[in-house]
């Protein structure tokens, strides 16, 4: 128990500082009945956080600041970075130095020797300073712990999050519970094994001199203030399953590096954590603990072929894949790929064993194409890089995307190979799933060297918000800089319950989705022959009509049968918009060869309960209710249609009940005057955020920023424009979207 308060003068005070009774000249001196240890007196107010950091350990002087004796970090308030000066410790009696049964030493700088009165019995120190083991055994066994009969350390559910626990040398402890500690120490030749897919969360200090065995889907989560210290023997063991088929790739990254002695530093500084170490493929072990064997042959049962071990950093073309040998050093956060070691379907368990990665991890991003104004052209300006989750825990992909704004595109791509039994690139059965803060889209069949697809959405795995242990992924580099992983991205999310989807085989676990209150519509366009396109549109009060980093995703490979939206002159597979309004209209672009019956449907709605959603076919003025889950079937001649289909949020029957504002929007007048070469927009009662003039191919010809109603009524200059049919798209400052066809003759 810790007590705090101010020592005030009192009229009956004896003028003495006493421990265990009242310092007053009264009959009842309120003698304390019990044991006393670790008496500390400060002349400054301590925060709860500072008290919690020291309550489970003795303290010491660290260059003028109070620091822990077990967790050798300064006692401080994290938010303000306020440390406690050793000068503020005016008395400290740890009760470890009893002199002749009559005195105990003051360990503060003031050396106030204290007399002991009527002390006749010396007791063992049973205070948990820290909790520590005395035998091997299960965490829940009282006999595992020193003084386990005094404290409730065996009840994991009631342990304090700021507790400090030490597994002493030679002891092997197992647990099937989640644990959160301020300090965790696993001594040399000691081990802690987490079973049953549980988590060890460390918030401040982890000293790993022995072994932390993360069985199954168990994970180690270190927080944003957690530093790691290791001896040469300190290691984590964590397994992950890859595709066992020797013809199919798995995209991997290592949660560990080589074992080694590291000292206490700031693992979470803005710079790359220098204590992290490199990984190499020859560190891998099979599930039974035997080292993985390698072969230079194309494939050999029971061995990993080095003909298929690669990484890809800041590359543009297929020929930028770099081969890896078993001894090649791979930096933390860098992804790599390899094929399996057997025939047939199924998964292969591989063990990562080494020093766990922690803290800030930076990977150099080099936008080698150098054309920031014309990104995303495969083989020309699309710089991509293969990176991966570097930690022995899951990470939040949304947080990763947020942390890397300005450097990457905001979308990541996860490889799944679901079929095929040969090494011919053109016969691979696999592709990349798409993941950002809004879109989670299954993979399309990959085709050729440049990342195209054949229009078949054969992928069986849908990404989730979370990236599992050992998973690597592709992302596009938009600018030079550093791609950052950090401890704030780490979370405890498990494959075993569907929170994480690891991309290796074709087995899906019906993963959970977290959409941050976005309203989302998953759309699908397809032909009876099986060609399909999945795309996503979303709506919120924090997304806009402009490019929304982390939510919008560009379509790089439009096919002869395809559907997408437009953002300026960019084709989009995922696009976010402002909040839904009744008059909002989302134009869809359709491409078709005209040879097959076609269909459009909404496959999934998120956070859109009781919301009307229709597909408006303008060619026959049909409103089709997308919320039924049925498909809208139609035919069309070959070509690209920019003006036929839109998603709207009211039916034709609703037009009679429009509000005054919506009537004003519907009755607005938009026309082009050939004498003045100006577009006139009249009748709006709101200014515009943006006005686009779009041709029939979907390309934006002109774009205006913020424009007032008076400026719109006075006309917007348009020069050097060809005759034809155009679309005028107006976004008002009340977030209404107006699309009107315009004939310029």
Secondary structure, 3 states (H helix, E strand, C coil): CCCCCCCCCCCCECCCCCCCCCCECCCCCCCCCCCCCCEEEECCCCCHHHHHHHCCCCEEEECCEEEECCCCCECEECCCCEECEHHHEEEEECCCCEECCCEECCCCCCCCCEECCCCCCCCCCCCCCCEEECCCEECCCHHHECCCCCCCCCCHHHCCCCCEEEECCCCEEEECCCEEEEEEEECCCCEEEECCCCEEEEEEEEEECCEEEECCCCEEEECCCCEEEECCCCEEEEEEEEECECCCEEEECCCEECCCCECCCCCCCCCCCCCCCCECHHHCEECCCCECCEECCCCECCEEEHHHCEECCCECCHHHCEECCCCCCECCCECEEEECCECCCCEEEEEEEEEECCCCEEEEECCCCCCCCCCCCCCCCCCEEEEECCCCCEEEHHHHHHHCECCEEEEEEEEEEEECCCCCHHHCEEEEEEECCCCEECCCCEECCCCEECCCCCCCCCCCCEECCCEEEEEEECCCEEEEECHHHEECCCCCCCCECCCCCCCCCCCCCCCCCCEEEEEEEEECCCCEEEEEEEECCCCCCCCCCCCCEECCCCCCCEEEEEECCEEEEEEEECCCCCCCEEEEEEEECCCCCEEEEEEEEECCCCCCCEEEECCCCEEEEHHHCCCEEECCCCEEEEEEEEEECCCHHHHHHCCHHHHHHHCCEEEEECCCCEEEEECCCCCEEEEEEECCCCCEEEEECCECHHHHHHCEECCCCCCEEEEEEEEECCCCEEEEEEEEC
